[in-house]
Amino acid sequence: MVLYSDLQDPPEVIPQLIEKWQEGYDVVYGLRTVRTGDPAWRNLSAKIAYRLINWFSDVPIPKMRETFV
């Protein structure tokens, strides 16, 4: 499981993620729907990163949504 160490990702959802994994899902991830205050360069780099991830991955990840696994 990967979470940001500065608690950007809410650790209280860990049990829900584990529960979905135990239901048989191979990949479980959360989506952060609100991300305020980020500079434009960060949004651009995230956009590029998500395109690369989706290009290399067998698991599609929604574009421009902050994820945590």
Buried (B, 14 or more C-beta within 10 A) or exposed (E): EEBEEEEEBEEEEBEEBEEBEEEEEEEBBBEEEEEEEEEEEEEEEBEEEBEEBBEEEEEEBEEEBBBBE
